[in-house]
Amino acid sequence: MRRDRAARALSDEPVNGWLVRDGQVLASLEVAVGRVAKARGLLGRDHLDGALVIPGRRSVHSFSMGFELDVAFLDADGVVIRTLRLRRRRVTLPVWPARYVVEAEAGAFGEWELKVGDVLEIRLAGDGAEPLVATDAGGDGDAGQDGHGPGDNGDGGGPDAG
């Protein structure tokens, strides 16, 4: 199993899975696990079905994107600590506590009713695959607030996306 993880870490191919909140699947997802896949992100795409998760990122950009993004920053426990709408040709400020970034087409977070404080689980596809972000949220919906400020619209101010 350790060898499988090492091979995935170097892979340019995304790993598929599901984005889950309180046991409910919000969307299918791709996880960018290798250096090249993380750097590529959504470059050159004109749409995204579901979501893209980029582990180890605290900031993202939308240069060479064909569409606006909803962006969520997650801490190590999968808690959404900030959301924002990122217009094309923009870069976000770093969100230092973030350990994962979730990107989706603009409007997706509104459809999913995703908000700061939600606890997300990233379940990888495959037999016996371990969650990338596993939570022990008991399904009571009480993720708590962590005191982080609101998100922005990609140009320095404004309300959270969704």
Secondary structure, DSSP 8 states (H G I E B T S, - for coil): -HHHHHHHHH-SS-EEEEEEETTEEEEEEEE--SHHHHHHTTTT-S--SSEEEEET-S--B-TT-SS-EEEEEE-TT-BEEEEEEE-TT-B----TT-SEEEEEETTHHHHHT--TT-BEEEEE-STT---SB-----SS-------------SSS-S----
